[in-house]
């Protein structure tokens, strides 16, 4: 079984500052004495909860205009505009639709603009 933990922090003066130090210490205690692999990635500014609410509001507007269900619109747009990802499950490679939750704020804005172009329904003006 794969054990993956994600923790956020910041590098300051070549030192790692973990934001939730208690959670970090708990993981270190659980792994004490075990070999580990540590990977550090730059944190991306993923879309906010506010952007997510705005997205579903926008899908609701499109639903009202087209008669298509917002959940169906969500699946349609992500399959049309986002590249699928390929994963291996029990030795079989399968194609999964992309997730909007993995988009950063710029990618998410581009995604909304593509939806606007496709649906011809303007994106409501709102400061995200």
N, C-alpha and C positions, 0 to 999 in steps of 0.2 A: 504494500500500500504506500502510495506517495504522500509524504508529509510536506505540505507547502504552507509557509507562513509569510504574510506580507505585512510589513511594518513601514510606517512613514517616518521620515526624519530629515535632517539637514546636515550638510557638511559645512563646518565652520572652522577655519584655521587648521585644515587637515584632520579634524576630529569629527566623529559621527555623533550627532545629537538626535536621539530617538524621541519622538513626540510623546508616545505613551510608554514611558519607561517601566511601569508596573507590568504591563502586558508583555513587554520585551523580556523582563526578568523571569516571568513565569515560563516563557518558551525556553529560555536558557536553562532553567531548572529541569524542565521536562527532557531536555536533550543532553543534560550533563553526562559526560563520559562517552558520548556517541560521536562518530564522524559526521560532519556536516559539509554542505556546499553553500557558500554565501554568494549571492549575486546582488549587485547594486545597479539600479537603473535610475535614469532621470525620471522624476515624477512629472506626469503630464497633467495638464489642467483639464480634467474630464468635465463633461457637461454637468451642470448643477441640477439640483432638485427643482429649482425654479424653471430652468430650461425644459426639464422633463414635463412639468405641469403645462408649460406653454405649448409644447409639442402636442400633448393630448388635447388641449383646447383647440389648437389649429386643426388636428384631425377631426374633432367634433364639428368644426365649421365646414370642413370638406364633406363630412358625413351628411350634414344638413343640406348641402347643396347638391350632392350626387346621389344620395340615398344608399350609398355603400357604408357598411358597418366600419366604425373606426378601427377595430381590431384587425379586420380584413385589409383595410387601407394600410395599416402599419406593416403587416406582412408583405403586402404588394410592394410598397415603396422600398422597404429594406432589401427585398429580393431583387428589385429593379436597379437600385442605385448603390448598393453596398456589395463589395466582393464577398463571395462565400468563403468559409474557412473549411479546411480539410483536417479531419482528426481520425486517429486510429482507435477503434473500439473493438476489443477482443480480437485483435489482429486484422480487422476489416477497416479499410479506409472509407470514410463516408463524407459526403458534402453536407455541411450545415449552413443555414443562412447566417449572415453576419448579424451582429447585435449592435443596436444604436447605443447601448450603454458603454461601449468601448470607444466611442468617438470623443475626441477632445472638442473644445468649444468651437474652434475654427472649422473642423470637419463637420460638426453638427450644424453650424450655420450654412455651410455649403450644401449639406443634405436637405435642409429646409428650402433653400433656393431651388434645388432640383425638383422638389415636390411642388413648389409654387409654379414652376415652369410647366410641369406635367399637368397639374390640376387646373391651371389658370385661375386659381383662387389666391388673391393677394395674402401675403403674410401680414397678420395684424401688426401695427406699430406698437412696439413694447420694448423698453430698455431691459435687456438681459444682462 
